[in-house]
Amino acid sequence: MLRTSRVMKGSITQIAVQRQLLAMGCDTYDIGILQSNGRMLLRESCRAGWIEHALRWLKRENVRGAHIFVRPHGEHCLTLIDDLDASAILELKQSGFSPAVVVEPSVDNFQAWL
């Protein structure tokens, strides 16, 4: 698990990944790579360090048209709410929910991990 005292450094992508994993606060994650040909690659039970080390490969897959997914591995206390717009995120916050992470997987389409 990433520690809150960890100094974040690197590219914008590296910092975004570090922040997301830190906010999710899990020991391990599953990484899904949905390639443009429809093939899904799944790497299960990855530690944060492995994910950070694999960023170059993940970015290369993304440039080739793949969608990259991150979810906690195994049992966890997070819930994913998908296909939200900006007003829905605001409504969540105004209703007293505080997402651990808000991700914009495509333009104006958000996911919130609560």
Accessible surface in RSA format (square Angstrom, percent):
REM  Atomic radii and reference values for relative SASA: ProtOr
REM  Chains: A
REM  Algorithm: Lee & Richards
REM  Probe-radius: 1.40
REM  Slices: 20
REM RES _ NUM      All-atoms   Total-Side   Main-Chain    Non-polar    All polar
REM                ABS   REL    ABS   REL    ABS   REL    ABS   REL    ABS   REL
RES MET A   1   109.54  56.7  68.37  45.3  41.17  98.0  45.95  39.1  63.59  84.3
RES LEU A   2    14.79   8.2   7.50   5.4   7.29  18.3   9.30   6.5   5.49  14.8
RES ARG A   3   164.18  68.9 160.07  81.6   4.10   9.8  54.92  75.1 109.26  66.2
RES THR A   4   125.10  89.0  99.89 101.3  25.21  60.1  68.94  92.6  56.16  84.9
RES SER A   5    99.85  84.4  70.05  93.5  29.80  68.6  56.08 119.4  43.77  61.3
RES ARG A   6    98.88  41.5  80.20  40.9  18.68  44.5  34.56  47.2  64.31  39.0
RES VAL A   7   117.50  77.3 104.40  94.5  13.10  31.6 109.26  94.9   8.24  22.3
RES MET A   8    58.41  30.2  35.18  23.3  23.23  55.3  28.21  24.0  30.20  40.0
RES LYS A   9   153.01  74.6 146.12  89.7   6.89  16.4  93.95  84.6  59.06  62.9
RES GLY A  10    49.68  61.3   0.00   N/A  49.68  61.3  24.38  66.9  25.29  56.6
RES SER A  11    50.75  42.9  36.39  48.6  14.36  33.1  46.02  98.0   4.73   6.6
RES ILE A  12   155.35  88.4 149.89 111.7   5.46  13.2 151.24 108.9   4.11  11.2
RES THR A  13    45.47  32.3  41.82  42.4   3.64   8.7  21.45  28.8  24.02  36.3
RES GLN A  14    69.14  38.7  69.14  50.5   0.00   0.0   8.10  17.2  61.04  46.3
RES ILE A  15    58.68  33.4  58.68  43.7   0.00   0.0  58.68  42.3   0.00   0.0
RES ALA A  16    55.17  50.7  45.73  70.6   9.45  21.5  50.71  71.4   4.46  11.8
RES VAL A  17    29.62  19.5  28.26  25.6   1.35   3.3  29.59  25.7   0.03   0.1
RES GLN A  18     8.51   4.8   8.51   6.2   0.00   0.0   0.02   0.0   8.49   6.4
RES ARG A  19   153.72  64.5 149.38  76.2   4.33  10.3  27.67  37.8 126.04  76.4
RES GLN A  20    36.95  20.7  33.20  24.3   3.76   9.0   9.59  20.4  27.37  20.8
RES LEU A  21     2.79   1.6   2.08   1.5   0.71   1.8   2.08   1.5   0.71   1.9
RES LEU A  22    39.98  22.3  29.52  21.1  10.46  26.3  29.52  20.7  10.46  28.1
RES ALA A  23    45.80  42.1  19.98  30.8  25.82  58.7  30.88  43.5  14.93  39.5
RES MET A  24     9.53   4.9   0.00   0.0   9.53  22.7   0.00   0.0   9.53  12.6
RES GLY A  25    31.12  38.4   0.00   N/A  31.12  38.4  13.50  37.0  17.63  39.5
RES CYS A  26    18.27  13.8  12.65  14.1   5.63  13.2  10.88  27.6   7.40   8.0
RES ASP A  27    81.37  57.0  75.90  75.5   5.46  12.9  17.87  42.0  63.50  63.3
RES THR A  28    22.25  15.8  20.43  20.7   1.82   4.3  10.73  14.4  11.52  17.4
RES TYR A  29     1.88   0.9   1.88   1.1   0.00   0.0   0.33   0.2   1.55   1.9
RES ASP A  30     6.98   4.9   6.27   6.2   0.71   1.7   0.46   1.1   6.52   6.5
RES ILE A  31     0.07   0.0   0.07   0.1   0.00   0.0   0.07   0.0   0.00   0.0
RES GLY A  32     4.24   5.2   0.00   N/A   4.24   5.2   2.68   7.4   1.55   3.5
RES ILE A  33     0.00   0.0   0.00   0.0   0.00   0.0   0.00   0.0   0.00   0.0
RES LEU A  34    58.71  32.7  58.51  41.9   0.20   0.5  58.51  41.1   0.20   0.5
RES GLN A  35    35.27  19.7  32.12  23.5   3.15   7.5  10.68  22.7  24.59  18.7
RES SER A  36    93.43  79.0  53.18  71.0  40.25  92.7  35.56  75.7  57.88  81.1
RES ASN A  37   119.18  82.2  76.96  74.4  42.22 101.7  46.96 113.0  72.22  69.8
RES GLY A  38    52.64  64.9   0.00   N/A  52.64  64.9  30.74  84.4  21.90  49.0
RES ARG A  39   143.74  60.4 134.57  68.6   9.17  21.8  44.79  61.2  98.96  60.0
RES MET A  40   100.90  52.3  74.89  49.6  26.01  61.9  74.89  63.7  26.01  34.5
RES LEU A  41    24.78  13.8  22.42  16.0   2.36   5.9  24.78  17.4   0.00   0.0
RES LEU A  42    76.39  42.5  53.99  38.6  22.40  56.3  53.99  37.9  22.40  60.3
RES ARG A  43    96.46  40.5  94.04  47.9   2.42   5.8  26.05  35.6  70.41  42.7
RES GLU A  44   104.59  60.0  80.87  61.2  23.72  56.5  14.05  27.2  90.54  73.9
RES SER A  45    57.14  48.3  40.53  54.1  16.61  38.3  20.02  42.6  37.13  52.0
RES CYS A  46    11.01   8.3   6.44   7.2   4.57  10.7   4.58  11.6   6.43   6.9
RES ARG A  47   141.42  59.4 139.86  71.3   1.56   3.7  57.12  78.1  84.30  51.1
RES ALA A  48     6.89   6.3   5.56   8.6   1.33   3.0   5.56   7.8   1.33   3.5
RES GLY A  49    47.76  58.9   0.00   N/A  47.76  58.9  36.89 101.2  10.88  24.4
RES TRP A  50    98.62  39.6  89.79  43.5   8.83  20.7  66.98  35.7  31.64  51.3
RES ILE A  51     2.85   1.6   2.85   2.1   0.00   0.0   2.85   2.0   0.00   0.0
RES GLU A  52    30.63  17.6  21.40  16.2   9.23  22.0  13.76  26.6  16.87  13.8
RES HIS A  53   157.43  86.0 133.16  92.6  24.27  62.1  89.02  91.7  68.41  79.6
RES ALA A  54    10.23   9.4   4.85   7.5   5.38  12.2  10.23  14.4   0.00   0.0
RES LEU A  55    12.76   7.1  12.74   9.1   0.02   0.0  12.74   9.0   0.02   0.0
RES ARG A  56   196.79  82.6 188.69  96.2   8.09  19.3  70.23  96.0 126.56  76.7
RES TRP A  57    57.97  23.3  56.51  27.4   1.46   3.4  42.30  22.6  15.67  25.4
RES LEU A  58     9.03   5.0   8.65   6.2   0.38   1.0   8.96   6.3   0.08   0.2
RES LYS A  59    94.35  46.0  91.53  56.2   2.82   6.7  58.54  52.7  35.82  38.2
RES ARG A  60   106.39  44.7 100.72  51.3   5.67  13.5  46.04  62.9  60.34  36.6
RES GLU A  61    14.23   8.2  14.23  10.8   0.00   0.0   0.00   0.0  14.23  11.6
RES ASN A  62    80.99  55.9  72.02  69.6   8.98  21.6   7.47  18.0  73.53  71.1
RES VAL A  63   131.73  86.7 100.96  91.4  30.78  74.2 108.14  94.0  23.59  64.0
RES ARG A  64   151.52  63.6 125.99  64.2  25.52  60.8  56.69  77.5  94.83  57.5
RES GLY A  65    38.68  47.7   0.00   N/A  38.68  47.7  29.53  81.0   9.15  20.5
RES ALA A  66     3.68   3.4   1.39   2.1   2.29   5.2   1.39   2.0   2.29   6.1
RES HIS A  67   105.75  57.8 104.19  72.4   1.56   4.0  60.97  62.8  44.78  52.1
RES ILE A  68    54.31  30.9  25.70  19.1  28.61  69.0  25.70  18.5  28.61  77.6
RES PHE A  69    86.04  43.0  82.27  51.0   3.76   9.8  85.95  52.1   0.09   0.2
RES VAL A  70    35.54  23.4  22.51  20.4  13.03  31.4  22.51  19.6  13.03  35.3
RES ARG A  71   113.98  47.9 113.98  58.1   0.00   0.0  40.48  55.3  73.49  44.5
RES PRO A  72     4.94   3.6   0.42   0.4   4.53  16.4   0.42   0.3   4.53  28.1
RES HIS A  73    65.64  35.9  54.93  38.2  10.71  27.4  31.95  32.9  33.69  39.2
RES GLY A  74    51.67  63.7   0.00   N/A  51.67  63.7  35.27  96.8  16.40  36.7
RES GLU A  75   182.57 104.8 148.79 112.6  33.79  80.4  67.87 131.3 114.71  93.7
RES HIS A  76    80.94  44.2  39.36  27.4  41.58 106.4  32.45  33.4  48.49  56.4
RES CYS A  77   123.00  93.0  91.03 101.5  31.97  75.1  49.68 125.9  73.32  79.1
RES LEU A  78    22.07  12.3  12.06   8.6  10.01  25.2  12.06   8.5  10.01  26.9
RES THR A  79    82.50  58.7  78.33  79.4   4.17   9.9  50.69  68.1  31.81  48.1
RES LEU A  80    75.13  41.8  49.69  35.5  25.44  64.0  49.69  34.9  25.44  68.5
RES ILE A  81    54.34  30.9  51.76  38.6   2.58   6.2  54.34  39.1   0.00   0.0
RES ASP A  82    68.61  48.1  51.01  50.8  17.60  41.6  18.31  43.1  50.30  50.2
RES ASP A  83   107.27  75.1  81.71  81.3  25.56  60.4  28.60  67.3  78.67  78.5
RES LEU A  84    25.50  14.2  22.09  15.8   3.41   8.6  24.83  17.4   0.67   1.8
RES ASP A  85    75.60  53.0  72.26  71.9   3.33   7.9  29.95  70.5  45.65  45.5
RES ALA A  86    67.23  61.8  58.27  89.9   8.96  20.4  59.99  84.5   7.24  19.2
RES SER A  87    76.39  64.5  65.86  87.9  10.53  24.3  51.75 110.2  24.63  34.5
RES ALA A  88    28.01  25.8  23.99  37.0   4.02   9.1  26.62  37.5   1.39   3.7
RES ILE A  89    16.34   9.3  16.34  12.2   0.00   0.0  16.34  11.8   0.00   0.0
RES LEU A  90   100.23  55.8  98.53  70.5   1.70   4.3 100.00  70.2   0.23   0.6
RES GLU A  91   115.76  66.5 114.92  86.9   0.84   2.0  33.15  64.1  82.61  67.4
RES LEU A  92    26.42  14.7  24.36  17.4   2.06   5.2  26.05  18.3   0.37   1.0
RES LYS A  93   113.80  55.5  96.62  59.3  17.19  40.9  48.84  44.0  64.96  69.2
RES GLN A  94   139.55  78.0 100.19  73.2  39.36  93.7  43.14  91.8  96.41  73.1
RES SER A  95    73.65  62.2  38.24  51.0  35.41  81.6  27.72  59.0  45.93  64.4
RES GLY A  96    68.47  84.4   0.00   N/A  68.47  84.4  37.60 103.2  30.88  69.2
RES PHE A  97   108.83  54.4 104.38  64.6   4.45  11.6 106.53  64.6   2.29   6.6
RES SER A  98    99.53  84.1  74.98 100.1  24.55  56.6  41.22  87.8  58.31  81.7
RES PRO A  99    21.06  15.3   2.64   2.4  18.42  67.0   2.64   2.2  18.42 114.5
RES ALA A 100    41.04  37.7  15.00  23.1  26.04  59.2  25.93  36.5  15.11  40.0
RES VAL A 101    15.19  10.0   9.30   8.4   5.90  14.2  15.19  13.2   0.00   0.0
RES VAL A 102    59.04  38.9  28.73  26.0  30.31  73.0  28.73  25.0  30.31  82.2
RES VAL A 103    38.00  25.0  34.60  31.3   3.41   8.2  38.00  33.0   0.00   0.0
RES GLU A 104    92.01  52.8  63.62  48.1  28.39  67.6  18.29  35.4  73.72  60.2
RES PRO A 105    65.05  47.4  30.59  27.9  34.46 125.3  39.57  32.7  25.47 158.3
RES SER A 106    59.27  50.1  49.32  65.8   9.94  22.9  48.39 103.0  10.87  15.2
RES VAL A 107   132.90  87.5 113.06 102.4  19.84  47.8 114.49  99.5  18.41  49.9
RES ASP A 108   103.68  72.6  93.24  92.8  10.44  24.7  27.72  65.2  75.95  75.7
RES ASN A 109    41.53  28.6  40.78  39.4   0.75   1.8  15.61  37.6  25.91  25.0
RES PHE A 110    33.71  16.9  33.71  20.9   0.00   0.0  33.71  20.4   0.00   0.0
RES GLN A 111    28.47  15.9  28.47  20.8   0.00   0.0   0.00   0.0  28.47  21.6
RES ALA A 112     0.00   0.0   0.00   0.0   0.00   0.0   0.00   0.0   0.00   0.0
RES TRP A 113    13.68   5.5  13.68   6.6   0.00   0.0  12.59   6.7   1.08   1.8
RES LEU A 114    43.50  24.2  24.03  17.2  19.47  48.9  41.77  29.3   1.73   4.6
END  Absolute sums over single chains surface
CHAIN  1 A     7524.5       5960.5       1564.0       4021.0       3503.6
END  Absolute sums over all chains
TOTAL          7524.5       5960.5       1564.0       4021.0       3503.6
